[in-house]
Amino acid sequence: MKTARRVSATLLATVALAACSDSSDEQANAVPYQWISSQYARVPVGHVDKKDRPGSVADEISGHTSARDRGRDGNTVYLRYREDIVSIAPYKRGSRIEVVDYRTGYQRWYGKLPSKWPHPDSNEFRGGGPGAGK
């Protein structure tokens, strides 16, 4: 009976650990682009939410998939994901949402991002796919 319990406990622990772990590091903290596309209207420069302000939209997006970090410059909110930056800026009465790769976003918004966000060429940056920057 003790052996059966040990085997059962081992199997349960293995299943629990497998369920909690992310088998593909590629998907860990990936920007929820498909979800954003399904929730917000598509426009040539990204997506828009016609009525919610940037802070609320940022809460919605990071509530769906947690961002690694969040920054703000005035009324614009920036969400940092594994390989991307999401910019949520005021647009008419709502918000414009733009998703760009980390390197492009870092170069475009360098002076507006939190200073603790690593430069894409630094050892601290861990985006860029398998083996890159690690």
PyMOL CGO cylinders between C-alpha atoms (Angstrom):
from pymol import cmd
from pymol.cgo import CYLINDER

trace = [
    CYLINDER, 0.00, 0.00, 0.00, 2.85, 2.41, 0.79, 0.3, 1, 1, 1, 1, 1, 1,
    CYLINDER, 2.85, 2.41, 0.79, 4.34, 1.81, -2.65, 0.3, 1, 1, 1, 1, 1, 1,
    CYLINDER, 4.34, 1.81, -2.65, 1.04, 2.60, -4.34, 0.3, 1, 1, 1, 1, 1, 1,
    CYLINDER, 1.04, 2.60, -4.34, 0.77, 5.85, -2.37, 0.3, 1, 1, 1, 1, 1, 1,
    CYLINDER, 0.77, 5.85, -2.37, 4.32, 6.84, -3.28, 0.3, 1, 1, 1, 1, 1, 1,
    CYLINDER, 4.32, 6.84, -3.28, 3.70, 6.13, -6.95, 0.3, 1, 1, 1, 1, 1, 1,
    CYLINDER, 3.70, 6.13, -6.95, 0.43, 8.07, -6.83, 0.3, 1, 1, 1, 1, 1, 1,
    CYLINDER, 0.43, 8.07, -6.83, 2.07, 10.99, -5.02, 0.3, 1, 1, 1, 1, 1, 1,
    CYLINDER, 2.07, 10.99, -5.02, 4.95, 11.01, -7.49, 0.3, 1, 1, 1, 1, 1, 1,
    CYLINDER, 4.95, 11.01, -7.49, 2.59, 10.97, -10.46, 0.3, 1, 1, 1, 1, 1, 1,
    CYLINDER, 2.59, 10.97, -10.46, 0.46, 13.75, -8.99, 0.3, 1, 1, 1, 1, 1, 1,
    CYLINDER, 0.46, 13.75, -8.99, 3.54, 15.87, -8.28, 0.3, 1, 1, 1, 1, 1, 1,
    CYLINDER, 3.54, 15.87, -8.28, 4.83, 15.32, -11.81, 0.3, 1, 1, 1, 1, 1, 1,
    CYLINDER, 4.83, 15.32, -11.81, 1.50, 16.27, -13.35, 0.3, 1, 1, 1, 1, 1, 1,
    CYLINDER, 1.50, 16.27, -13.35, 1.22, 19.35, -11.12, 0.3, 1, 1, 1, 1, 1, 1,
    CYLINDER, 1.22, 19.35, -11.12, 4.72, 20.52, -12.00, 0.3, 1, 1, 1, 1, 1, 1,
    CYLINDER, 4.72, 20.52, -12.00, 4.14, 19.93, -15.69, 0.3, 1, 1, 1, 1, 1, 1,
    CYLINDER, 4.14, 19.93, -15.69, 0.89, 21.91, -15.56, 0.3, 1, 1, 1, 1, 1, 1,
    CYLINDER, 0.89, 21.91, -15.56, 2.56, 24.83, -13.79, 0.3, 1, 1, 1, 1, 1, 1,
    CYLINDER, 2.56, 24.83, -13.79, 5.63, 24.97, -15.99, 0.3, 1, 1, 1, 1, 1, 1,
    CYLINDER, 5.63, 24.97, -15.99, 5.74, 26.53, -19.41, 0.3, 1, 1, 1, 1, 1, 1,
    CYLINDER, 5.74, 26.53, -19.41, 7.04, 23.84, -21.74, 0.3, 1, 1, 1, 1, 1, 1,
    CYLINDER, 7.04, 23.84, -21.74, 7.89, 26.42, -24.38, 0.3, 1, 1, 1, 1, 1, 1,
    CYLINDER, 7.89, 26.42, -24.38, 9.98, 29.36, -23.23, 0.3, 1, 1, 1, 1, 1, 1,
    CYLINDER, 9.98, 29.36, -23.23, 9.15, 30.98, -26.56, 0.3, 1, 1, 1, 1, 1, 1,
    CYLINDER, 9.15, 30.98, -26.56, 5.58, 31.66, -25.37, 0.3, 1, 1, 1, 1, 1, 1,
    CYLINDER, 5.58, 31.66, -25.37, 6.53, 32.86, -21.89, 0.3, 1, 1, 1, 1, 1, 1,
    CYLINDER, 6.53, 32.86, -21.89, 5.34, 36.42, -21.47, 0.3, 1, 1, 1, 1, 1, 1,
    CYLINDER, 5.34, 36.42, -21.47, 4.51, 36.84, -25.14, 0.3, 1, 1, 1, 1, 1, 1,
    CYLINDER, 4.51, 36.84, -25.14, 2.45, 39.88, -26.05, 0.3, 1, 1, 1, 1, 1, 1,
    CYLINDER, 2.45, 39.88, -26.05, -1.24, 38.91, -26.41, 0.3, 1, 1, 1, 1, 1, 1,
    CYLINDER, -1.24, 38.91, -26.41, -1.46, 40.12, -30.01, 0.3, 1, 1, 1, 1, 1, 1,
    CYLINDER, -1.46, 40.12, -30.01, -4.32, 37.83, -31.07, 0.3, 1, 1, 1, 1, 1, 1,
    CYLINDER, -4.32, 37.83, -31.07, -6.32, 38.84, -28.02, 0.3, 1, 1, 1, 1, 1, 1,
    CYLINDER, -6.32, 38.84, -28.02, -5.67, 42.53, -28.73, 0.3, 1, 1, 1, 1, 1, 1,
    CYLINDER, -5.67, 42.53, -28.73, -6.80, 41.99, -32.34, 0.3, 1, 1, 1, 1, 1, 1,
    CYLINDER, -6.80, 41.99, -32.34, -10.01, 40.34, -31.16, 0.3, 1, 1, 1, 1, 1, 1,
    CYLINDER, -10.01, 40.34, -31.16, -10.84, 43.04, -28.59, 0.3, 1, 1, 1, 1, 1, 1,
    CYLINDER, -10.84, 43.04, -28.59, -9.95, 46.29, -30.36, 0.3, 1, 1, 1, 1, 1, 1,
    CYLINDER, -9.95, 46.29, -30.36, -10.73, 47.79, -33.77, 0.3, 1, 1, 1, 1, 1, 1,
    CYLINDER, -10.73, 47.79, -33.77, -7.93, 47.49, -36.34, 0.3, 1, 1, 1, 1, 1, 1,
    CYLINDER, -7.93, 47.49, -36.34, -6.61, 50.71, -37.92, 0.3, 1, 1, 1, 1, 1, 1,
    CYLINDER, -6.61, 50.71, -37.92, -3.56, 51.35, -40.14, 0.3, 1, 1, 1, 1, 1, 1,
    CYLINDER, -3.56, 51.35, -40.14, -1.41, 52.29, -37.14, 0.3, 1, 1, 1, 1, 1, 1,
    CYLINDER, -1.41, 52.29, -37.14, -2.44, 49.42, -34.86, 0.3, 1, 1, 1, 1, 1, 1,
    CYLINDER, -2.44, 49.42, -34.86, -5.69, 49.14, -32.93, 0.3, 1, 1, 1, 1, 1, 1,
    CYLINDER, -5.69, 49.14, -32.93, -8.03, 51.58, -31.22, 0.3, 1, 1, 1, 1, 1, 1,
    CYLINDER, -8.03, 51.58, -31.22, -10.39, 51.57, -28.29, 0.3, 1, 1, 1, 1, 1, 1,
    CYLINDER, -10.39, 51.57, -28.29, -12.84, 54.37, -29.04, 0.3, 1, 1, 1, 1, 1, 1,
    CYLINDER, -12.84, 54.37, -29.04, -13.88, 55.09, -25.46, 0.3, 1, 1, 1, 1, 1, 1,
    CYLINDER, -13.88, 55.09, -25.46, -11.38, 53.84, -22.85, 0.3, 1, 1, 1, 1, 1, 1,
    CYLINDER, -11.38, 53.84, -22.85, -8.37, 55.92, -21.78, 0.3, 1, 1, 1, 1, 1, 1,
    CYLINDER, -8.37, 55.92, -21.78, -4.81, 54.51, -22.00, 0.3, 1, 1, 1, 1, 1, 1,
    CYLINDER, -4.81, 54.51, -22.00, -4.58, 53.50, -18.33, 0.3, 1, 1, 1, 1, 1, 1,
    CYLINDER, -4.58, 53.50, -18.33, -7.77, 51.45, -18.54, 0.3, 1, 1, 1, 1, 1, 1,
    CYLINDER, -7.77, 51.45, -18.54, -6.72, 49.81, -21.80, 0.3, 1, 1, 1, 1, 1, 1,
    CYLINDER, -6.72, 49.81, -21.80, -3.30, 48.97, -20.32, 0.3, 1, 1, 1, 1, 1, 1,
    CYLINDER, -3.30, 48.97, -20.32, -5.07, 47.38, -17.34, 0.3, 1, 1, 1, 1, 1, 1,
    CYLINDER, -5.07, 47.38, -17.34, -7.23, 45.31, -19.70, 0.3, 1, 1, 1, 1, 1, 1,
    CYLINDER, -7.23, 45.31, -19.70, -4.24, 44.10, -21.75, 0.3, 1, 1, 1, 1, 1, 1,
    CYLINDER, -4.24, 44.10, -21.75, -1.98, 43.33, -18.79, 0.3, 1, 1, 1, 1, 1, 1,
    CYLINDER, -1.98, 43.33, -18.79, -4.96, 41.76, -17.02, 0.3, 1, 1, 1, 1, 1, 1,
    CYLINDER, -4.96, 41.76, -17.02, -5.21, 39.29, -19.88, 0.3, 1, 1, 1, 1, 1, 1,
    CYLINDER, -5.21, 39.29, -19.88, -1.45, 38.64, -20.08, 0.3, 1, 1, 1, 1, 1, 1,
    CYLINDER, -1.45, 38.64, -20.08, 0.79, 40.15, -17.43, 0.3, 1, 1, 1, 1, 1, 1,
    CYLINDER, 0.79, 40.15, -17.43, 3.46, 42.47, -18.73, 0.3, 1, 1, 1, 1, 1, 1,
    CYLINDER, 3.46, 42.47, -18.73, 7.04, 42.19, -17.46, 0.3, 1, 1, 1, 1, 1, 1,
    CYLINDER, 7.04, 42.19, -17.46, 6.91, 45.88, -16.60, 0.3, 1, 1, 1, 1, 1, 1,
    CYLINDER, 6.91, 45.88, -16.60, 4.87, 49.00, -17.12, 0.3, 1, 1, 1, 1, 1, 1,
    CYLINDER, 4.87, 49.00, -17.12, 5.93, 52.58, -17.74, 0.3, 1, 1, 1, 1, 1, 1,
    CYLINDER, 5.93, 52.58, -17.74, 4.19, 55.89, -18.30, 0.3, 1, 1, 1, 1, 1, 1,
    CYLINDER, 4.19, 55.89, -18.30, 5.11, 59.11, -20.01, 0.3, 1, 1, 1, 1, 1, 1,
    CYLINDER, 5.11, 59.11, -20.01, 2.38, 61.68, -19.61, 0.3, 1, 1, 1, 1, 1, 1,
    CYLINDER, 2.38, 61.68, -19.61, -0.84, 60.01, -20.78, 0.3, 1, 1, 1, 1, 1, 1,
    CYLINDER, -0.84, 60.01, -20.78, 0.90, 57.25, -22.75, 0.3, 1, 1, 1, 1, 1, 1,
    CYLINDER, 0.90, 57.25, -22.75, 1.38, 53.84, -21.12, 0.3, 1, 1, 1, 1, 1, 1,
    CYLINDER, 1.38, 53.84, -21.12, 4.05, 51.35, -22.20, 0.3, 1, 1, 1, 1, 1, 1,
    CYLINDER, 4.05, 51.35, -22.20, 3.86, 47.63, -21.46, 0.3, 1, 1, 1, 1, 1, 1,
    CYLINDER, 3.86, 47.63, -21.46, 6.99, 45.52, -21.74, 0.3, 1, 1, 1, 1, 1, 1,
    CYLINDER, 6.99, 45.52, -21.74, 6.63, 41.93, -22.91, 0.3, 1, 1, 1, 1, 1, 1,
    CYLINDER, 6.63, 41.93, -22.91, 9.24, 39.28, -23.73, 0.3, 1, 1, 1, 1, 1, 1,
    CYLINDER, 9.24, 39.28, -23.73, 10.03, 40.51, -27.25, 0.3, 1, 1, 1, 1, 1, 1,
    CYLINDER, 10.03, 40.51, -27.25, 7.63, 43.42, -27.74, 0.3, 1, 1, 1, 1, 1, 1,
    CYLINDER, 7.63, 43.42, -27.74, 6.50, 46.75, -26.36, 0.3, 1, 1, 1, 1, 1, 1,
    CYLINDER, 6.50, 46.75, -26.36, 2.86, 47.79, -26.36, 0.3, 1, 1, 1, 1, 1, 1,
    CYLINDER, 2.86, 47.79, -26.36, 2.25, 51.53, -26.49, 0.3, 1, 1, 1, 1, 1, 1,
    CYLINDER, 2.25, 51.53, -26.49, -1.19, 52.78, -25.46, 0.3, 1, 1, 1, 1, 1, 1,
    CYLINDER, -1.19, 52.78, -25.46, -1.59, 56.46, -26.31, 0.3, 1, 1, 1, 1, 1, 1,
    CYLINDER, -1.59, 56.46, -26.31, -4.52, 58.90, -26.20, 0.3, 1, 1, 1, 1, 1, 1,
    CYLINDER, -4.52, 58.90, -26.20, -6.48, 58.90, -29.47, 0.3, 1, 1, 1, 1, 1, 1,
    CYLINDER, -6.48, 58.90, -29.47, -9.52, 61.14, -29.87, 0.3, 1, 1, 1, 1, 1, 1,
    CYLINDER, -9.52, 61.14, -29.87, -11.75, 60.12, -26.93, 0.3, 1, 1, 1, 1, 1, 1,
    CYLINDER, -11.75, 60.12, -26.93, -10.13, 56.71, -26.48, 0.3, 1, 1, 1, 1, 1, 1,
    CYLINDER, -10.13, 56.71, -26.48, -6.77, 55.05, -27.05, 0.3, 1, 1, 1, 1, 1, 1,
    CYLINDER, -6.77, 55.05, -27.05, -4.48, 53.90, -29.84, 0.3, 1, 1, 1, 1, 1, 1,
    CYLINDER, -4.48, 53.90, -29.84, -2.68, 50.60, -29.24, 0.3, 1, 1, 1, 1, 1, 1,
    CYLINDER, -2.68, 50.60, -29.24, 0.55, 49.89, -31.06, 0.3, 1, 1, 1, 1, 1, 1,
    CYLINDER, 0.55, 49.89, -31.06, 2.56, 46.66, -30.74, 0.3, 1, 1, 1, 1, 1, 1,
    CYLINDER, 2.56, 46.66, -30.74, 6.17, 46.79, -31.93, 0.3, 1, 1, 1, 1, 1, 1,
    CYLINDER, 6.17, 46.79, -31.93, 9.18, 44.53, -31.43, 0.3, 1, 1, 1, 1, 1, 1,
    CYLINDER, 9.18, 44.53, -31.43, 11.31, 45.45, -28.43, 0.3, 1, 1, 1, 1, 1, 1,
    CYLINDER, 11.31, 45.45, -28.43, 14.28, 46.81, -30.41, 0.3, 1, 1, 1, 1, 1, 1,
    CYLINDER, 14.28, 46.81, -30.41, 12.11, 49.10, -32.58, 0.3, 1, 1, 1, 1, 1, 1,
    CYLINDER, 12.11, 49.10, -32.58, 10.07, 50.28, -29.60, 0.3, 1, 1, 1, 1, 1, 1,
    CYLINDER, 10.07, 50.28, -29.60, 13.15, 50.91, -27.50, 0.3, 1, 1, 1, 1, 1, 1,
    CYLINDER, 13.15, 50.91, -27.50, 14.72, 53.00, -30.26, 0.3, 1, 1, 1, 1, 1, 1,
    CYLINDER, 14.72, 53.00, -30.26, 11.48, 54.90, -30.96, 0.3, 1, 1, 1, 1, 1, 1,
    CYLINDER, 11.48, 54.90, -30.96, 10.52, 55.66, -27.35, 0.3, 1, 1, 1, 1, 1, 1,
    CYLINDER, 10.52, 55.66, -27.35, 13.95, 55.57, -25.67, 0.3, 1, 1, 1, 1, 1, 1,
    CYLINDER, 13.95, 55.57, -25.67, 13.55, 58.80, -23.68, 0.3, 1, 1, 1, 1, 1, 1,
    CYLINDER, 13.55, 58.80, -23.68, 10.02, 57.92, -22.57, 0.3, 1, 1, 1, 1, 1, 1,
    CYLINDER, 10.02, 57.92, -22.57, 10.57, 54.36, -21.32, 0.3, 1, 1, 1, 1, 1, 1,
    CYLINDER, 10.57, 54.36, -21.32, 11.56, 53.53, -17.75, 0.3, 1, 1, 1, 1, 1, 1,
    CYLINDER, 11.56, 53.53, -17.75, 15.35, 53.78, -17.42, 0.3, 1, 1, 1, 1, 1, 1,
    CYLINDER, 15.35, 53.78, -17.42, 15.48, 50.28, -15.91, 0.3, 1, 1, 1, 1, 1, 1,
    CYLINDER, 15.48, 50.28, -15.91, 14.32, 48.72, -19.21, 0.3, 1, 1, 1, 1, 1, 1,
    CYLINDER, 14.32, 48.72, -19.21, 17.44, 47.16, -20.72, 0.3, 1, 1, 1, 1, 1, 1,
    CYLINDER, 17.44, 47.16, -20.72, 18.95, 48.15, -24.03, 0.3, 1, 1, 1, 1, 1, 1,
    CYLINDER, 18.95, 48.15, -24.03, 18.20, 45.40, -26.60, 0.3, 1, 1, 1, 1, 1, 1,
    CYLINDER, 18.20, 45.40, -26.60, 21.95, 44.75, -27.06, 0.3, 1, 1, 1, 1, 1, 1,
    CYLINDER, 21.95, 44.75, -27.06, 22.69, 44.39, -23.35, 0.3, 1, 1, 1, 1, 1, 1,
    CYLINDER, 22.69, 44.39, -23.35, 23.16, 41.13, -21.46, 0.3, 1, 1, 1, 1, 1, 1,
    CYLINDER, 23.16, 41.13, -21.46, 20.06, 41.94, -19.40, 0.3, 1, 1, 1, 1, 1, 1,
    CYLINDER, 20.06, 41.94, -19.40, 17.74, 41.77, -22.41, 0.3, 1, 1, 1, 1, 1, 1,
    CYLINDER, 17.74, 41.77, -22.41, 16.29, 38.27, -22.83, 0.3, 1, 1, 1, 1, 1, 1,
    CYLINDER, 16.29, 38.27, -22.83, 14.15, 38.61, -25.92, 0.3, 1, 1, 1, 1, 1, 1,
    CYLINDER, 14.15, 38.61, -25.92, 15.00, 37.75, -29.50, 0.3, 1, 1, 1, 1, 1, 1,
    CYLINDER, 15.00, 37.75, -29.50, 14.30, 34.04, -29.67, 0.3, 1, 1, 1, 1, 1, 1,
    CYLINDER, 14.30, 34.04, -29.67, 16.32, 30.93, -28.87, 0.3, 1, 1, 1, 1, 1, 1,
    CYLINDER, 16.32, 30.93, -28.87, 19.79, 31.69, -27.58, 0.3, 1, 1, 1, 1, 1, 1,
    CYLINDER, 19.79, 31.69, -27.58, 19.75, 35.38, -28.51, 0.3, 1, 1, 1, 1, 1, 1,
    CYLINDER, 19.75, 35.38, -28.51, 20.78, 37.79, -25.78, 0.3, 1, 1, 1, 1, 1, 1,
    CYLINDER, 20.78, 37.79, -25.78, 21.11, 35.10, -23.14, 0.3, 1, 1, 1, 1, 1, 1,
]
cmd.load_cgo(trace, "trace")
